[in-house]
């Protein structure tokens, strides 16, 4: 990025936001600081590194569902509202 001020101005125009001159200066200074922080990262040789989509290996920790038999009369007693074979619950969206 050769001219950060010009690049910032183009970005502001593209995203169509209104920024006063003082905020532009702050954004410019932040951009310069970020680019300085980024330099050592950009200098790293990553040619032998395989790109990954996620940084962790996910394993499905869910158990297989297994139907359990139970006494339906006991289940109905525990339910506050049981009507025609269904549990009735209060609405959560008005």
PETAUR-V886494 format. One record per residue. N is the residue number from 1. PSI is psi in whole degrees, -180 to 180 (* if undefined). OMEGA is omega as a letter, one per 40 degrees, with the letter a starting at -180 (NA if undefined). NEAR is the number of other C-alpha atoms within 10 Angstrom. Layout:
[[N:PSI:OMEGA:NEAR] [N:PSI:OMEGA:NEAR]]
This chain:
[[1:102:a:8] [2:-44:a:6] [3:98:a:7] [4:-34:i:14] [5:-45:i:17] [6:-42:i:12] [7:-42:i:13] [8:-43:i:16] [9:-42:i:12] [10:-42:i:12] [11:-42:i:12] [12:-41:i:14] [13:-41:a:11] [14:-44:a:9] [15:-2:i:8] [16:57:i:9] [17:156:i:9] [18:122:a:10] [19:128:a:11] [20:163:a:8] [21:-37:i:9] [22:-43:i:9] [23:-35:i:11] [24:-41:i:16] [25:-41:i:14] [26:-46:i:11] [27:-41:i:15] [28:-46:i:18] [29:-41:i:14] [30:-40:i:12] [31:-44:i:15] [32:-46:i:15] [33:-42:i:11] [34:-43:i:11] [35:-36:i:14] [36:-41:i:11] [37:-34:a:11] [38:-23:a:11] [39:-50:a:10] [40:-32:i:9] [41:-41:i:10] [42:-25:a:10] [43:-14:a:8] [44:142:i:8] [45:110:a:8] [46:20:a:10] [47:-29:a:7] [48:7:a:6] [49:128:i:7] [50:125:i:7] [51:142:i:9] [52:151:i:7] [53:-39:i:6] [54:150:a:7] [55:6:i:7] [56:159:i:7] [57:118:a:5] [58:139:i:7] [59:134:i:6] [60:111:a:5] [61:6:a:6] [62:148:i:6] [63:160:i:6] [64:137:i:6] [65:137:i:6] [66:128:i:6] [67:132:i:6] [68:140:i:5] [69:146:i:6] [70:167:i:8] [71:112:a:7] [72:-33:i:10] [73:-39:i:8] [74:-37:i:9] [75:-43:i:10] [76:-35:i:15] [77:-36:a:10] [78:-23:a:10] [79:132:i:13] [80:-37:a:10] [81:113:a:12] [82:119:a:14] [83:121:i:10] [84:44:i:6] [85:5:a:8] [86:149:i:10] [87:131:i:11] [88:132:a:12] [89:152:i:10] [90:149:i:6] [91:146:i:6] [92:-11:i:5] [93:130:a:4] [94:*:NA:3]]
